[in-house]
Amino acid sequence: MFSNTKIANNEYDNATLVIYNELLKQNFYDGGIINCPYIENENIVDYLTLIPRIPSEFL
């Protein structure tokens, strides 16, 4: 799970962003990656990117 706000604020190190981008390339298909709001106390705090886990036989 990656925080879009943290990405925008450069809060992830470069190695993490490389992994994030690689997962996007490997898994971006209709229905595969989900962006959703993270809500606390009825307020949207952030938007999250959920990336499905890949079975090891596909790596």
ZIMO-V540155 format. One line per field, one symbol per residue. burial: # if it has 16 or more other ideal C-beta (glycine too) atoms within 10 Angstrom, else .. A space follows every 10 residues. Layout:
burial: ???
This chain:
burial: .##....... .......... ..#....... .......... .......##. #........
